[in-house]
Amino acid sequence: MVLRRPYGDKLVYISLECSCDWEREHGLQIVFKQGLYVNKIGPLDGILQIQMPMRKTS
């Protein structure tokens, strides 16, 4: 699947989505940014990058 973000950068992302027939939540998603860089390897959730938790600041 070829995608662009609706906001922010307008770069091209290619999402390779691998589903798991016997257990849906165990799919794999690999996202390439501009076809050159791996932007994400993680669960099949439709998100273009790994969501990092925000750090608490004191």
C-alpha positions in Angstrom: 0.0 0.0 0.0 1.4 3.4 -0.9 0.3 6.2 1.5 0.9 9.9 2.3 0.2 11.6 5.6 -2.8 13.9 5.6 -0.8 16.5 7.6 2.9 17.2 8.4 5.3 15.8 5.9 3.9 14.9 2.5 6.5 12.1 1.8 5.6 8.8 0.2 5.4 5.8 2.5 5.1 2.1 1.4 3.4 -0.2 3.9 4.0 -3.9 3.6 1.3 -5.6 5.6 1.4 -9.2 6.5 -1.7 -10.6 8.2 -1.8 -13.8 10.3 -4.8 -16.0 9.4 -5.1 -17.8 12.7 -4.7 -14.8 15.0 -5.5 -11.4 13.6 -3.7 -9.3 16.2 -0.3 -11.0 15.3 0.1 -9.3 11.9 3.3 -7.6 10.9 3.8 -4.2 9.2 6.9 -2.9 7.6 6.9 0.7 6.5 9.4 2.3 4.1 9.8 6.0 4.0 10.3 7.3 0.5 11.1 3.7 -0.5 14.6 4.2 1.0 14.5 3.9 4.8 12.7 1.4 7.1 10.5 3.7 9.2 8.7 0.9 11.2 8.8 -2.8 11.8 6.0 -3.7 14.2 2.4 -4.8 14.7 -0.1 -4.4 11.8 -2.0 -1.4 13.1 -2.1 0.9 10.1 0.2 3.5 11.8 3.2 4.7 9.7 5.7 4.9 12.5 6.3 3.4 15.9 4.6 5.5 18.5 7.1 6.4 21.3 5.6 7.1 24.7 6.1 10.7 25.9 8.7 11.2 28.6 7.6 12.7 31.8 9.3 15.9 32.6 9.7 17.1 36.2 
